[in-house]
Amino acid sequence: METRRKVFHLFALLLWLPPLYLFPGWLLTLLFVIVIVMNLITLLRLWEDRLRPYYLFVYKLERRRNYSKPGIQALWANLGIFLSFLLFGRESALVAVVVLAVGDAFASVVGMRYGRRRIGERSIEGSLAFFFSTLLVLALLIGLWKALLVSFFSALVELLPLRLDDNFTVPIVAGLVYYVIK
């Protein structure tokens, strides 16, 4: 189940790449607002009876612990990417999407399967998978040294037991680090 969730997570987040690359700023902002409003509608379970097939789909991909707040992690991810775009610009938001999509997917799958050494709820093995997967992908896109820094700080934030959801903090940190070093 978790692997299926993470594959969906990976591809759903990567859907942000074409709009971030192609859309004018006003249209991209409007799209972010629409998606975040949809996330809030899901989280608050508005129109659950009218949107039954949609909610069934959401619950099928949701973790059991989040059934009481469906779509909460999608909301955090979209808010983090949007904030990265607003604060650091389009290029940083593109990097943030790649880091969150690739890193989070690999960290979860590897951490759940091979994770032995833990820091809180996270495993060192999952964090290393986060780091190396984002490093490999980002090196092709932004160069090795920038990729190394973005991957390191993003993996560190993903590993730390922060009170905020890593779907929110990772894209902001990735966007910030890239903004500072580009």
N, CA and C atoms as an extended XYZ file, in Angstrom:
546
Properties=species:S:1:pos:R:3:atomname:S:1:resname:S:1:resid:I:1 pbc="F F F"
N         0.819       -1.199        0.000 N   MET     1
C         0.000        0.000        0.000 CA  MET     1
C         0.863        1.264        0.000 C   MET     1
N         1.886        1.300        0.848 N   GLU     2
C         2.722        2.499        0.937 CA  GLU     2
C         3.463        2.754       -0.374 C   GLU     2
N         3.904        1.702       -1.034 N   THR     3
C         4.597        1.882       -2.315 CA  THR     3
C         3.650        2.486       -3.339 C   THR     3
N         2.415        1.991       -3.392 N   ARG     4
C         1.430        2.535       -4.332 CA  ARG     4
C         1.159        4.003       -4.011 C   ARG     4
N         1.047        4.326       -2.732 N   ARG     5
C         0.837        5.710       -2.316 CA  ARG     5
C         1.979        6.605       -2.770 C   ARG     5
N         3.203        6.109       -2.595 N   LYS     6
C         4.370        6.919       -2.926 CA  LYS     6
C         4.567        7.073       -4.437 C   LYS     6
N         4.202        6.073       -5.200 N   VAL     7
C         4.269        6.206       -6.663 CA  VAL     7
C         3.265        7.268       -7.114 C   VAL     7
N         2.063        7.234       -6.544 N   PHE     8
C         1.072        8.273       -6.855 CA  PHE     8
C         1.597        9.638       -6.417 C   PHE     8
N         2.150        9.714       -5.216 N   HIS     9
C         2.709       10.945       -4.653 CA  HIS     9
C         3.777       11.517       -5.600 C   HIS     9
N         4.662       10.662       -6.067 N   LEU    10
C         5.729       11.064       -6.981 CA  LEU    10
C         5.154       11.695       -8.245 C   LEU    10
N         4.249       10.989       -8.911 N   PHE    11
C         3.719       11.483      -10.180 CA  PHE    11
C         2.767       12.660      -10.002 C   PHE    11
N         1.998       12.673       -8.925 N   ALA    12
C         1.092       13.797       -8.671 CA  ALA    12
C         1.883       15.085       -8.434 C   ALA    12
N         2.960       14.996       -7.665 N   LEU    13
C         3.778       16.187       -7.428 CA  LEU    13
C         4.493       16.646       -8.693 C   LEU    13
N         4.942       15.696       -9.489 N   LEU    14
C         5.627       16.068      -10.731 CA  LEU    14
C         4.692       16.760      -11.724 C   LEU    14
N         3.382       16.642      -11.508 N   LEU    15
C         2.428       17.373      -12.352 CA  LEU    15
C         2.554       18.889      -12.193 C   LEU    15
N         3.219       19.333      -11.127 N   TRP    16
C         3.464       20.772      -10.948 CA  TRP    16
C         4.537       21.292      -11.911 C   TRP    16
N         5.381       20.420      -12.443 N   LEU    17
C         6.498       20.890      -13.273 CA  LEU    17
C         6.043       21.632      -14.539 C   LEU    17
N         5.129       21.090      -15.356 N   PRO    18
C         4.726       21.855      -16.557 CA  PRO    18
C         4.127       23.226      -16.242 C   PRO    18
N         3.180       23.345      -15.291 N   PRO    19
C         2.682       24.694      -14.999 CA  PRO    19
C         3.764       25.631      -14.457 C   PRO    19
N         4.636       25.121      -13.591 N   LEU    20
C         5.704       25.968      -13.059 CA  LEU    20
C         6.638       26.436      -14.166 C   LEU    20
N         6.833       25.624      -15.147 N   TYR    21
C         7.744       25.960      -16.238 CA  TYR    21
C         7.071       26.837      -17.302 C   TYR    21
N         5.789       26.580      -17.578 N   LEU    22
C         5.140       27.178      -18.742 CA  LEU    22
C         4.153       28.310      -18.452 C   LEU    22
N         3.451       28.259      -17.340 N   PHE    23
C         2.357       29.194      -17.103 CA  PHE    23
C         2.874       30.563      -16.693 C   PHE    23
N         2.165       31.618      -17.123 N   PRO    24
C         2.509       32.945      -16.589 CA  PRO    24
C         2.197       32.979      -15.093 C   PRO    24
N         2.846       33.883      -14.378 N   GLY    25
C         2.734       33.944      -12.929 CA  GLY    25
C         1.314       34.036      -12.418 C   GLY    25
N         0.468       34.851      -13.048 N   TRP    26
C        -0.903       35.021      -12.575 CA  TRP    26
C        -1.704       33.729      -12.707 C   TRP    26
N        -1.492       33.001      -13.804 N   LEU    27
C        -2.214       31.748      -14.017 CA  LEU    27
C        -1.715       30.663      -13.057 C   LEU    27
N        -0.418       30.642      -12.835 N   LEU    28
C         0.164       29.691      -11.887 CA  LEU    28
C        -0.360       29.952      -10.472 C   LEU    28
N        -0.430       31.210      -10.077 N   THR    29
C        -0.964       31.568       -8.762 CA  THR    29
C        -2.423       31.141       -8.646 C   THR    29
N        -3.212       31.388       -9.686 N   LEU    30
C        -4.611       30.972       -9.692 CA  LEU    30
C        -4.723       29.451       -9.557 C   LEU    30
N        -3.879       28.715      -10.260 N   LEU    31
C        -3.890       27.254      -10.174 CA  LEU    31
C        -3.546       26.789       -8.753 C   LEU    31
N        -2.538       27.391       -8.147 N   PHE    32
C        -2.189       27.052       -6.760 CA  PHE    32
C        -3.387       27.293       -5.829 C   PHE    32
N        -4.041       28.432       -5.986 N   VAL    33
C        -5.183       28.755       -5.126 CA  VAL    33
C        -6.304       27.734       -5.320 C   VAL    33
N        -6.591       27.368       -6.563 N   ILE    34
C        -7.637       26.375       -6.843 CA  ILE    34
C        -7.293       25.030       -6.201 C   ILE    34
N        -6.052       24.597       -6.370 N   VAL    35
C        -5.638       23.306       -5.810 CA  VAL    35
C        -5.698       23.339       -4.285 C   VAL    35
N        -5.264       24.412       -3.677 N   ILE    36
C        -5.288       24.515       -2.214 CA  ILE    36
C        -6.726       24.571       -1.698 C   ILE    36
N        -7.605       25.261       -2.402 N   VAL    37
C        -9.023       25.267       -2.013 CA  VAL    37
C        -9.597       23.856       -2.128 C   VAL    37
N        -9.244       23.130       -3.184 N   MET    38
C        -9.694       21.735       -3.312 CA  MET    38
C        -9.160       20.882       -2.170 C   MET    38
N        -7.901       21.108       -1.791 N   ASN    39
C        -7.333       20.397       -0.639 CA  ASN    39
C        -8.130       20.697        0.634 C   ASN    39
N        -8.503       21.944        0.832 N   LEU    40
C        -9.273       22.326        2.022 CA  LEU    40
C       -10.673       21.709        2.000 C   LEU    40
N       -11.296       21.677        0.832 N   ILE    41
C       -12.610       21.032        0.694 CA  ILE    41
C       -12.503       19.560        1.078 C   ILE    41
N       -11.429       18.916        0.637 N   THR    42
C       -11.220       17.502        0.968 CA  THR    42
C       -10.992       17.338        2.463 C   THR    42
N       -10.112       18.147        3.021 N   LEU    43
C        -9.776       18.050        4.433 CA  LEU    43
C       -11.001       18.267        5.326 C   LEU    43
N       -11.836       19.215        4.948 N   LEU    44
C       -13.027       19.533        5.743 CA  LEU    44
C       -14.209       18.629        5.392 C   LEU    44
N       -13.980       17.739        4.428 N   ARG    45
C       -14.998       16.776        3.983 CA  ARG    45
C       -16.278       17.451        3.521 C   ARG    45
N       -16.132       18.568        2.855 N   LEU    46
C       -17.296       19.251        2.307 CA  LEU    46
C       -17.790       18.466        1.096 C   LEU    46
N       -19.058       18.359        0.974 N   TRP    47
C       -19.707       17.680       -0.156 CA  TRP    47
C       -19.270       16.226       -0.307 C   TRP    47
N       -18.958       15.579        0.819 N   GLU    48
C       -18.487       14.191        0.763 CA  GLU    48
C       -19.525       13.279        0.106 C   GLU    48
N       -20.814       13.547        0.355 N   ASP    49
C       -21.861       12.718       -0.248 CA  ASP    49
C       -21.988       12.974       -1.752 C   ASP    49
N       -21.760       14.186       -2.189 N   ARG    50
C       -21.869       14.524       -3.621 CA  ARG    50
C       -20.633       14.117       -4.420 C   ARG    50
N       -19.503       14.095       -3.764 N   LEU    51
C       -18.233       13.775       -4.433 CA  LEU    51
C       -17.738       12.391       -4.019 C   LEU    51
N       -18.649       11.473       -3.846 N   ARG    52
C       -18.322       10.139       -3.324 CA  ARG    52
C       -17.174        9.464       -4.062 C   ARG    52
N       -17.170        9.393       -5.418 N   PRO    53
C       -16.053        8.720       -6.112 CA  PRO    53
C       -14.700        9.387       -5.826 C   PRO    53
N       -14.707       10.703       -5.745 N   TYR    54
C       -13.476       11.429       -5.438 CA  TYR    54
C       -12.978       11.065       -4.040 C   TYR    54
N       -13.872       11.067       -3.052 N   TYR    55
C       -13.466       10.736       -1.687 CA  TYR    55
C       -13.025        9.286       -1.556 C   TYR    55
N       -13.662        8.378       -2.284 N   LEU    56
C       -13.229        6.977       -2.272 CA  LEU    56
C       -11.796        6.864       -2.782 C   LEU    56
N       -11.492        7.629       -3.833 N   PHE    57
C       -10.143        7.653       -4.387 CA  PHE    57
C        -9.145        8.196       -3.357 C   PHE    57
N        -9.517        9.287       -2.694 N   VAL    58
C        -8.645        9.895       -1.685 CA  VAL    58
C        -8.377        8.905       -0.550 C   VAL    58
N        -9.433        8.273       -0.042 N   TYR    59
C        -9.265        7.325        1.064 CA  TYR    59
C        -8.453        6.100        0.651 C   TYR    59
N        -8.562        5.720       -0.614 N   LYS    60
C        -7.800        4.566       -1.097 CA  LYS    60
C        -6.290        4.842       -1.045 C   LYS    60
N        -5.910        6.109       -1.214 N   LEU    61
C        -4.495        6.485       -1.210 CA  LEU    61
C        -4.026        7.077        0.122 C   LEU    61
N        -4.937        7.219        1.047 N   GLU    62
C        -4.604        7.850        2.324 CA  GLU    62
C        -4.127        6.820        3.340 C   GLU    62
N        -3.247        7.251        4.226 N   ARG    63
C        -2.848        6.401        5.347 CA  ARG    63
C        -4.001        6.325        6.337 C   ARG    63
N        -4.137        5.182        6.986 N   ARG    64
C        -5.237        5.009        7.949 CA  ARG    64
C        -5.220        6.085        9.030 C   ARG    64
N        -4.028        6.459        9.469 N   ARG    65
C        -3.952        7.454       10.542 CA  ARG    65
C        -4.461        8.827       10.099 C   ARG    65
N        -4.600        9.023        8.784 N   ASN    66
C        -5.083       10.308        8.277 CA  ASN    66
C        -6.533       10.266        7.800 C   ASN    66
N        -7.247        9.186        8.058 N   TYR    67
C        -8.650        9.107        7.636 CA  TYR    67
C        -9.493       10.228        8.237 C   TYR    67
N        -9.141       10.665        9.434 N   SER    68
C        -9.905       11.739       10.068 CA  SER    68
C        -9.600       13.103        9.446 C   SER    68
N        -8.500       13.202        8.721 N   LYS    69
C        -8.133       14.456        8.042 CA  LYS    69
C        -7.607       14.128        6.638 C   LYS    69
N        -8.502       13.684        5.762 N   PRO    70
C        -8.075       13.240        4.435 CA  PRO    70
C        -7.423       14.361        3.621 C   PRO    70
N        -6.333       14.017        2.977 N   GLY    71
C        -5.647       14.969        2.113 CA  GLY    71
C        -4.771       15.971        2.837 C   GLY    71
N        -4.541       15.792        4.132 N   ILE    72
C        -3.763       16.774        4.892 CA  ILE    72
C        -2.336       16.888        4.359 C   ILE    72
N        -1.737       15.771        3.984 N   GLN    73
C        -0.358       15.839        3.495 CA  GLN    73
C        -0.288       16.468        2.106 C   GLN    73
N        -1.311       16.275        1.298 N   ALA    74
C        -1.367       16.955       -0.003 CA  ALA    74
C        -1.483       18.463        0.203 C   ALA    74
N        -2.282       18.858        1.183 N   LEU    75
C        -2.410       20.284        1.489 CA  LEU    75
C        -1.062       20.862        1.906 C   LEU    75
N        -0.357       20.175        2.817 N   TRP    76
C         0.958       20.657        3.250 CA  TRP    76
C         1.923       20.756        2.072 C   TRP    76
N         1.934       19.751        1.204 N   ALA    77
C         2.842       19.753        0.050 CA  ALA    77
C         2.535       20.929       -0.873 C   ALA    77
N         1.281       21.131       -1.197 N   ASN    78
C         0.911       22.222       -2.103 CA  ASN    78
C         1.182       23.584       -1.488 C   ASN    78
N         0.946       23.714       -0.188 N   LEU    79
C         1.278       24.978        0.484 CA  LEU    79
C         2.787       25.224        0.483 C   LEU    79
N         3.572       24.183        0.729 N   GLY    80
C         5.028       24.329        0.723 CA  GLY    80
C         5.568       24.717       -0.641 C   GLY    80
N         5.053       24.084       -1.679 N   ILE    81
C         5.500       24.407       -3.043 CA  ILE    81
C         5.073       25.828       -3.411 C   ILE    81
N         3.838       26.191       -3.080 N   PHE    82
C         3.333       27.532       -3.375 CA  PHE    82
C         4.151       28.596       -2.645 C   PHE    82
N         4.429       28.359       -1.377 N   LEU    83
C         5.230       29.309       -0.604 CA  LEU    83
C         6.646       29.423       -1.172 C   LEU    83
N         7.207       28.311       -1.583 N   SER    84
C         8.525       28.328       -2.211 CA  SER    84
C         8.497       29.179       -3.484 C   SER    84
N         7.448       29.034       -4.260 N   PHE    85
C         7.276       29.837       -5.483 CA  PHE    85
C         7.154       31.321       -5.136 C   PHE    85
N         6.320       31.638       -4.154 N   LEU    86
C         6.101       33.045       -3.795 CA  LEU    86
C         7.359       33.697       -3.225 C   LEU    86
N         8.079       32.975       -2.380 N   LEU    87
C         9.237       33.553       -1.699 CA  LEU    87
C        10.516       33.535       -2.531 C   LEU    87
N        10.720       32.471       -3.291 N   PHE    88
C        12.017       32.268       -3.937 CA  PHE    88
C        11.967       32.200       -5.456 C   PHE    88
N        10.785       32.222       -6.039 N   GLY    89
C        10.665       32.257       -7.484 CA  GLY    89
C        10.436       30.894       -8.126 C   GLY    89
N        10.195       30.973       -9.411 N   ARG    90
C         9.825       29.812      -10.219 CA  ARG    90
C        10.894       28.729      -10.230 C   ARG    90
N        12.147       29.120      -10.449 N   GLU    91
C        13.243       28.139      -10.526 CA  GLU    91
C        13.391       27.363       -9.216 C   GLU    91
N        13.329       28.081       -8.111 N   SER    92
C        13.440       27.437       -6.802 CA  SER    92
C        12.260       26.508       -6.551 C   SER    92
N        11.072       26.906       -6.989 N   ALA    93
C         9.894       26.053       -6.819 CA  ALA    93
C        10.020       24.779       -7.662 C   ALA    93
N        10.600       24.889       -8.850 N   LEU    94
C        10.835       23.692       -9.672 CA  LEU    94
C        11.759       22.714       -8.944 C   LEU    94
N        12.825       23.238       -8.376 N   VAL    95
C        13.750       22.399       -7.605 CA  VAL    95
C        13.024       21.798       -6.400 C   VAL    95
N        12.214       22.600       -5.725 N   ALA    96
C        11.479       22.128       -4.550 CA  ALA    96
C        10.549       20.967       -4.897 C   ALA    96
N         9.882       21.051       -6.039 N   VAL    97
C         8.981       19.973       -6.465 CA  VAL    97
C         9.759       18.689       -6.703 C   VAL    97
N        10.859       18.800       -7.403 N   VAL    98
C        11.674       17.608       -7.702 CA  VAL    98
C        12.171       16.976       -6.400 C   VAL    98
N        12.658       17.797       -5.488 N   VAL    99
C        13.173       17.283       -4.216 CA  VAL    99
C        12.068       16.571       -3.433 C   VAL    99
N        10.914       17.214       -3.310 N   LEU   100
C         9.828       16.607       -2.539 CA  LEU   100
C         9.311       15.334       -3.218 C   LEU   100
N         9.116       15.388       -4.520 N   ALA   101
C         8.559       14.231       -5.233 CA  ALA   101
C         9.503       13.036       -5.172 C   ALA   101
N        10.740       13.240       -5.578 N   VAL   102
C        11.703       12.141       -5.661 CA  VAL   102
C        12.173       11.713       -4.274 C   VAL   102
N        12.611       12.675       -3.477 N   GLY   103
C        13.176       12.357       -2.166 CA  GLY   103
C        12.194       11.693       -1.229 C   GLY   103
N        10.996       12.240       -1.142 N   ASP   104
C        10.009       11.677       -0.225 CA  ASP   104
C         9.602       10.268       -0.645 C   ASP   104
N         9.450       10.054       -1.942 N   ALA   105
C         9.074        8.718       -2.431 CA  ALA   105
C        10.146        7.689       -2.082 C   ALA   105
N        11.386        8.006       -2.388 N   PHE   106
C        12.469        7.050       -2.116 CA  PHE   106
C        12.712        6.867       -0.622 C   PHE   106
N        12.620        7.938        0.151 N   ALA   107
C        12.822        7.830        1.601 CA  ALA   107
C        11.792        6.895        2.218 C   ALA   107
N        10.556        7.036        1.814 N   SER   108
C         9.502        6.198        2.383 CA  SER   108
C         9.663        4.735        2.020 C   SER   108
N         9.849        4.478        0.739 N   VAL   109
C         9.934        3.087        0.286 CA  VAL   109
C        11.159        2.391        0.889 C   VAL   109
N        12.315        3.030        0.814 N   VAL   110
C        13.540        2.430        1.359 CA  VAL   110
C        13.469        2.363        2.880 C   VAL   110
N        12.990        3.424        3.514 N   GLY   111
C        12.906        3.446        4.968 CA  GLY   111
C        11.987        2.375        5.522 C   GLY   111
N        10.859        2.158        4.875 N   MET   112
C         9.928        1.142        5.370 CA  MET   112
C        10.461       -0.271        5.133 C   MET   112
N        11.170       -0.449        4.055 N   ARG   113
C        11.664       -1.797        3.719 CA  ARG   113
C        12.981       -2.129        4.424 C   ARG   113
N        13.903       -1.163        4.464 N   TYR   114
C        15.249       -1.449        4.973 CA  TYR   114
C        15.629       -0.655        6.214 C   TYR   114
N        14.757        0.244        6.654 N   GLY   115
C        15.087        1.117        7.774 CA  GLY   115
C        15.253        0.370        9.085 C   GLY   115
N        16.418        0.447        9.645 N   ARG   116
C        16.707       -0.225       10.922 CA  ARG   116
C        17.072        0.791       12.016 C   ARG   116
N        17.890        1.759       11.659 N   ARG   117
C        18.336        2.758       12.631 CA  ARG   117
C        17.410        3.976       12.550 C   ARG   117
N        16.803        4.315       13.682 N   ARG   118
C        15.764        5.344       13.690 CA  ARG   118
C        16.168        6.589       14.457 C   ARG   118
N        15.654        7.698       13.965 N   ILE   119
C        15.658        8.965       14.683 CA  ILE   119
C        14.194        9.384       14.695 C   ILE   119
N        13.548        9.199       15.829 N   GLY   120
C        12.107        9.437       15.901 CA  GLY   120
C        11.379        8.433       15.019 C   GLY   120
N        10.524        8.938       14.144 N   GLU   121
C         9.775        8.074       13.231 CA  GLU   121
C        10.547        7.789       11.942 C   GLU   121
N        11.639        8.459       11.718 N   ARG   122
C        12.405        8.344       10.464 CA  ARG   122
C        13.549        7.360       10.621 C   ARG   122
N        13.978        6.824        9.482 N   SER   123
C        15.134        5.936        9.510 CA  SER   123
C        16.303        6.607        8.804 C   SER   123
N        17.486        6.279        9.260 N   ILE   124
C        18.707        6.782        8.623 CA  ILE   124
C        18.753        6.283        7.175 C   ILE   124
N        18.375        5.032        6.973 N   GLU   125
C        18.410        4.450        5.619 CA  GLU   125
C        17.472        5.198        4.674 C   GLU   125
N        16.273        5.547        5.162 N   GLY   126
C        15.335        6.315        4.352 CA  GLY   126
C        15.874        7.699        4.025 C   GLY   126
N        16.507        8.324        5.005 N   SER   127
C        17.086        9.655        4.774 CA  SER   127
C        18.245        9.604        3.785 C   SER   127
N        19.037        8.536        3.853 N   LEU   128
C        20.112        8.374        2.858 CA  LEU   128
C        19.534        8.164        1.465 C   LEU   128
N        18.439        7.413        1.374 N   ALA   129
C        17.770        7.233        0.077 CA  ALA   129
C        17.238        8.569       -0.431 C   ALA   129
N        16.698        9.374        0.474 N   PHE   130
C        16.237       10.719        0.116 CA  PHE   130
C        17.403       11.514       -0.473 C   PHE   130
N        18.494       11.542        0.277 N   PHE   131
C        19.664       12.317       -0.138 CA  PHE   131
C        20.197       11.870       -1.500 C   PHE   131
N        20.466       10.584       -1.661 N   PHE   132
C        21.098       10.114       -2.894 CA  PHE   132
C        20.159       10.184       -4.100 C   PHE   132
N        18.870        9.934       -3.907 N   SER   133
C        17.943       10.012       -5.037 CA  SER   133
C        17.802       11.452       -5.530 C   SER   133
N        17.696       12.401       -4.593 N   THR   134
C        17.592       13.799       -5.026 CA  THR   134
C        18.917       14.296       -5.596 C   THR   134
N        20.012       13.840       -5.030 N   LEU   135
C        21.327       14.223       -5.552 CA  LEU   135
C        21.482       13.793       -7.013 C   LEU   135
N        21.112       12.559       -7.300 N   LEU   136
C        21.243       12.052       -8.673 CA  LEU   136
C        20.380       12.827       -9.652 C   LEU   136
N        19.136       13.063       -9.288 N   VAL   137
C        18.229       13.771      -10.196 CA  VAL   137
C        18.625       15.238      -10.329 C   VAL   137
N        18.891       15.884       -9.204 N   LEU   138
C        19.236       17.309       -9.256 CA  LEU   138
C        20.577       17.567       -9.940 C   LEU   138
N        21.524       16.653       -9.810 N   ALA   139
C        22.827       16.845      -10.461 CA  ALA   139
C        22.659       17.016      -11.968 C   ALA   139
N        21.702       16.303      -12.531 N   LEU   140
C        21.424       16.425      -13.969 CA  LEU   140
C        20.790       17.764      -14.315 C   LEU   140
N        20.068       18.332      -13.359 N   LEU   141
C        19.308       19.558      -13.620 CA  LEU   141
C        20.026       20.841      -13.237 C   LEU   141
N        20.755       20.815      -12.114 N   ILE   142
C        21.344       22.072      -11.616 CA  ILE   142
C        22.845       21.971      -11.363 C   ILE   142
N        23.431       20.839      -11.629 N   GLY   143
C        24.857       20.661      -11.398 CA  GLY   143
C        25.128       19.977      -10.072 C   GLY   143
N        26.289       19.339       -9.985 N   LEU   144
C        26.609       18.490       -8.843 CA  LEU   144
C        26.707       19.253       -7.524 C   LEU   144
N        27.428       20.372       -7.498 N   TRP   145
C        27.655       21.053       -6.213 CA  TRP   145
C        26.383       21.667       -5.662 C   TRP   145
N        25.580       22.259       -6.526 N   LYS   146
C        24.294       22.806       -6.065 CA  LYS   146
C        23.386       21.666       -5.604 C   LYS   146
N        23.384       20.585       -6.373 N   ALA   147
C        22.565       19.420       -6.017 CA  ALA   147
C        22.987       18.852       -4.665 C   ALA   147
N        24.277       18.825       -4.424 N   LEU   148
C        24.792       18.312       -3.162 CA  LEU   148
C        24.262       19.129       -1.978 C   LEU   148
N        24.310       20.444       -2.095 N   LEU   149
C        23.841       21.306       -1.007 CA  LEU   149
C        22.324       21.218       -0.810 C   LEU   149
N        21.584       21.297       -1.905 N   VAL   150
C        20.125       21.225       -1.807 CA  VAL   150
C        19.705       19.873       -1.231 C   VAL   150
N        20.312       18.804       -1.723 N   SER   151
C        19.962       17.454       -1.257 CA  SER   151
C        20.309       17.269        0.219 C   SER   151
N        21.474       17.749        0.621 N   PHE   152
C        21.899       17.596        2.016 CA  PHE   152
C        20.935       18.291        2.976 C   PHE   152
N        20.665       19.574        2.733 N   PHE   153
C        19.809       20.313        3.656 CA  PHE   153
C        18.365       19.830        3.620 C   PHE   153
N        17.898       19.422        2.457 N   SER   154
C        16.535       18.887        2.355 CA  SER   154
C        16.411       17.560        3.089 C   SER   154
N        17.400       16.690        2.926 N   ALA   155
C        17.382       15.396        3.621 CA  ALA   155
C        17.478       15.596        5.132 C   ALA   155
N        18.262       16.571        5.544 N   LEU   156
C        18.385       16.859        6.976 CA  LEU   156
C        17.042       17.300        7.557 C   LEU   156
N        16.350       18.189        6.859 N   VAL   157
C        15.045       18.662        7.328 CA  VAL   157
C        14.035       17.517        7.318 C   VAL   157
N        14.125       16.640        6.347 N   GLU   158
C        13.220       15.489        6.284 CA  GLU   158
C        13.463       14.541        7.457 C   GLU   158
N        14.699       14.413        7.877 N   LEU   159
C        15.068       13.499        8.960 CA  LEU   159
C        14.698       14.043       10.340 C   LEU   159
N        14.853       15.335       10.533 N   LEU   160
C        14.631       15.926       11.860 CA  LEU   160
C        13.174       15.797       12.303 C   LEU   160
N        12.961       15.501       13.564 N   PRO   161
C        11.589       15.378       14.078 CA  PRO   161
C        10.978       16.752       14.372 C   PRO   161
N        10.643       17.475       13.319 N   LEU   162
C        10.052       18.806       13.471 CA  LEU   162
C         8.549       18.692       13.693 C   LEU   162
N         7.976       19.727       14.254 N   ARG   163
C         6.521       19.731       14.499 CA  ARG   163
C         5.740       19.930       13.206 C   ARG   163
N         6.327       20.598       12.237 N   LEU   164
C         5.655       20.812       10.958 CA  LEU   164
C         5.852       19.606       10.049 C   LEU   164
N         4.881       19.359        9.208 N   ASP   165
C         4.930       18.238        8.266 CA  ASP   165
C         6.072       18.447        7.276 C   ASP   165
N         6.814       17.375        6.981 N   ASP   166
C         7.944       17.490        6.050 CA  ASP   166
C         7.484       17.776        4.622 C   ASP   166
N         6.230       17.496        4.292 N   ASN   167
C         5.723       17.870        2.973 CA  ASN   167
C         5.649       19.387        2.818 C   ASN   167
N         5.635       20.099        3.931 N   PHE   168
C         5.651       21.550        3.935 CA  PHE   168
C         7.078       22.091        4.051 C   PHE   168
N         7.852       21.536        4.974 N   THR   169
C         9.182       22.076        5.245 CA  THR   169
C        10.200       21.750        4.155 C   THR   169
N        10.124       20.555        3.586 N   VAL   170
C        11.117       20.159        2.572 CA  VAL   170
C        11.095       21.075        1.350 C   VAL   170
N         9.930       21.359        0.737 N   PRO   171
C         9.994       22.252       -0.436 CA  PRO   171
C        10.447       23.667       -0.095 C   PRO   171
N        10.130       24.127        1.103 N   ILE   172
C        10.577       25.470        1.483 CA  ILE   172
C        12.095       25.493        1.660 C   ILE   172
N        12.639       24.502        2.339 N   VAL   173
C        14.097       24.448        2.531 CA  VAL   173
C        14.809       24.242        1.198 C   VAL   173
N        14.307       23.335        0.376 N   ALA   174
C        14.931       23.100       -0.936 CA  ALA   174
C        14.909       24.379       -1.767 C   ALA   174
N        13.762       25.062       -1.776 N   GLY   175
C        13.658       26.319       -2.529 CA  GLY   175
C        14.575       27.388       -1.979 C   GLY   175
N        14.665       27.499       -0.666 N   LEU   176
C        15.534       28.493       -0.027 CA  LEU   176
C        16.999       28.228       -0.334 C   LEU   176
N        17.428       26.990       -0.153 N   VAL   177
C        18.840       26.664       -0.398 CA  VAL   177
C        19.190       26.940       -1.860 C   VAL   177
N        18.337       26.529       -2.772 N   TYR   178
C        18.623       26.772       -4.181 CA  TYR   178
C        18.639       28.273       -4.473 C   TYR   178
N        17.718       29.020       -3.909 N   TYR   179
C        17.658       30.468       -4.103 CA  TYR   179
C        18.954       31.131       -3.635 C   TYR   179
N        19.480       30.685       -2.511 N   VAL   180
C        20.688       31.278       -1.944 CA  VAL   180
C        21.924       30.946       -2.796 C   VAL   180
N        21.995       29.739       -3.359 N   ILE   181
C        23.225       29.323       -4.051 CA  ILE   181
C        23.201       29.490       -5.572 C   ILE   181
N        22.046       29.780       -6.144 N   LYS   182
C        22.000       29.822       -7.629 CA  LYS   182
C        22.737       30.991       -8.219 C   LYS   182
